Amino acid sequence: MRDKIYLGLVHYPVYNKNNDVVCTSVTNFDIHDISRSCRTYDVKGYRLIVPVDAQKMLTERIIGYWQEGTGGQFNKDRENAFAITRVMDSIEKVIEEI
């Protein structure tokens, strides 16, 4: 059953305290800790949903460091955790992918 579970952390669209639709910032917790938790529990895929180019580029750079960069040589567990993590533009694109 777990091989069919995907987790998406939605940063846009979300509501702020004034009930405005906003985009929230991606944090290290969002990237590292949730990726490791998803991998631990055999979640098939973890998607960070954020349409802001600067946030996408930074998040992909961090993931890339552990996947293709020297980080994976330093810490194989983190390299493995990021194998299921991707950055996506929208909830709709994640649904299409799945």
C-alpha beads as a LAMMPS data file, in Angstrom:
LAMMPS data file: protein, C-alpha beads

98 atoms
97 bonds

1 atom types
1 bond types

-500.0 500.0 xlo xhi
-500.0 500.0 ylo yhi
-500.0 500.0 zlo zhi

Masses

1 110.0

Atoms # bond

1 1 1 0.000 0.000 0.000
2 1 1 2.784 2.467 0.889
3 1 1 4.236 2.158 -2.601
4 1 1 1.183 4.113 -3.790
5 1 1 1.454 7.008 -1.327
6 1 1 2.743 10.403 -2.373
7 1 1 3.218 13.408 -0.111
8 1 1 3.003 16.972 -1.324
9 1 1 3.972 19.985 0.734
10 1 1 1.995 22.866 -0.767
11 1 1 3.590 26.318 -0.551
12 1 1 1.184 27.802 -3.094
13 1 1 -1.715 28.394 -3.050
14 1 1 -2.120 28.838 0.703
15 1 1 -3.941 31.413 2.808
16 1 1 -2.238 33.870 5.132
17 1 1 -3.794 35.265 8.316
18 1 1 -5.677 37.882 6.263
19 1 1 -7.176 35.162 4.068
20 1 1 -5.095 36.295 1.070
21 1 1 -3.681 33.651 -1.261
22 1 1 0.108 33.686 -0.886
23 1 1 3.219 31.606 -1.492
24 1 1 5.145 30.551 1.612
25 1 1 8.894 29.998 1.769
26 1 1 10.560 26.610 1.492
27 1 1 12.698 25.812 4.547
28 1 1 15.469 23.310 5.235
29 1 1 13.004 21.343 7.360
30 1 1 10.741 21.037 4.321
31 1 1 13.562 19.686 2.208
32 1 1 15.732 17.544 4.479
33 1 1 13.575 16.297 7.328
34 1 1 10.431 15.492 5.392
35 1 1 12.444 13.766 2.638
36 1 1 14.049 11.508 5.239
37 1 1 10.706 10.772 6.906
38 1 1 9.120 9.903 3.560
39 1 1 11.987 7.581 2.701
40 1 1 11.831 5.948 6.140
41 1 1 8.155 5.115 5.674
42 1 1 8.471 4.023 2.020
43 1 1 6.461 6.895 0.573
44 1 1 6.665 6.594 -3.229
45 1 1 7.252 10.293 -3.856
46 1 1 7.618 13.581 -2.035
47 1 1 6.810 16.781 -3.905
48 1 1 7.511 20.334 -2.801
49 1 1 4.957 22.492 -4.577
50 1 1 6.203 26.021 -5.158
51 1 1 5.909 28.164 -8.314
52 1 1 8.435 30.895 -7.410
53 1 1 11.499 30.467 -9.626
54 1 1 14.038 31.624 -7.016
55 1 1 12.699 29.170 -4.424
56 1 1 12.549 26.345 -6.955
57 1 1 16.140 26.975 -8.053
58 1 1 17.452 27.062 -4.478
59 1 1 15.528 23.917 -3.486
60 1 1 16.666 22.044 -6.600
61 1 1 20.250 23.163 -5.943
62 1 1 20.123 21.759 -2.402
63 1 1 18.619 18.475 -3.606
64 1 1 21.178 18.345 -6.418
65 1 1 24.048 18.747 -3.982
66 1 1 22.966 15.543 -2.240
67 1 1 21.995 13.696 -5.427
68 1 1 24.673 14.592 -7.967
69 1 1 27.124 16.690 -5.969
70 1 1 29.664 15.792 -3.338
71 1 1 27.036 15.631 -0.587
72 1 1 25.959 12.146 -1.616
73 1 1 29.513 10.885 -1.241
74 1 1 29.609 12.388 2.227
75 1 1 26.209 11.107 3.390
76 1 1 24.652 8.182 1.475
77 1 1 21.538 8.182 3.697
78 1 1 20.667 11.727 2.662
79 1 1 21.400 10.931 -0.982
80 1 1 18.967 8.030 -0.682
81 1 1 16.331 10.193 1.033
82 1 1 16.355 12.720 -1.798
83 1 1 15.844 10.055 -4.457
84 1 1 12.068 10.477 -4.101
85 1 1 12.001 14.284 -3.672
86 1 1 11.090 16.660 -6.500
87 1 1 10.097 20.307 -6.835
88 1 1 6.916 20.961 -8.808
89 1 1 5.128 24.127 -9.990
90 1 1 1.578 23.216 -9.018
91 1 1 -0.754 20.714 -7.449
92 1 1 -2.165 20.037 -10.904
93 1 1 1.261 19.063 -12.285
94 1 1 1.802 16.680 -9.374
95 1 1 -1.574 15.043 -10.050
96 1 1 -0.665 14.657 -13.739
97 1 1 2.666 13.087 -12.808
98 1 1 1.101 10.579 -10.451

Bonds

1 1 1 2
2 1 2 3
3 1 3 4
4 1 4 5
5 1 5 6
6 1 6 7
7 1 7 8
8 1 8 9
9 1 9 10
10 1 10 11
11 1 11 12
12 1 12 13
13 1 13 14
14 1 14 15
15 1 15 16
16 1 16 17
17 1 17 18
18 1 18 19
19 1 19 20
20 1 20 21
21 1 21 22
22 1 22 23
23 1 23 24
24 1 24 25
25 1 25 26
26 1 26 27
27 1 27 28
28 1 28 29
29 1 29 30
30 1 30 31
31 1 31 32
32 1 32 33
33 1 33 34
34 1 34 35
35 1 35 36
36 1 36 37
37 1 37 38
38 1 38 39
39 1 39 40
40 1 40 41
41 1 41 42
42 1 42 43
43 1 43 44
44 1 44 45
45 1 45 46
46 1 46 47
47 1 47 48
48 1 48 49
49 1 49 50
50 1 50 51
51 1 51 52
52 1 52 53
53 1 53 54
54 1 54 55
55 1 55 56
56 1 56 57
57 1 57 58
58 1 58 59
59 1 59 60
60 1 60 61
61 1 61 62
62 1 62 63
63 1 63 64
64 1 64 65
65 1 65 66
66 1 66 67
67 1 67 68
68 1 68 69
69 1 69 70
70 1 70 71
71 1 71 72
72 1 72 73
73 1 73 74
74 1 74 75
75 1 75 76
76 1 76 77
77 1 77 78
78 1 78 79
79 1 79 80
80 1 80 81
81 1 81 82
82 1 82 83
83 1 83 84
84 1 84 85
85 1 85 86
86 1 86 87
87 1 87 88
88 1 88 89
89 1 89 90
90 1 90 91
91 1 91 92
92 1 92 93
93 1 93 94
94 1 94 95
95 1 95 96
96 1 96 97
97 1 97 98
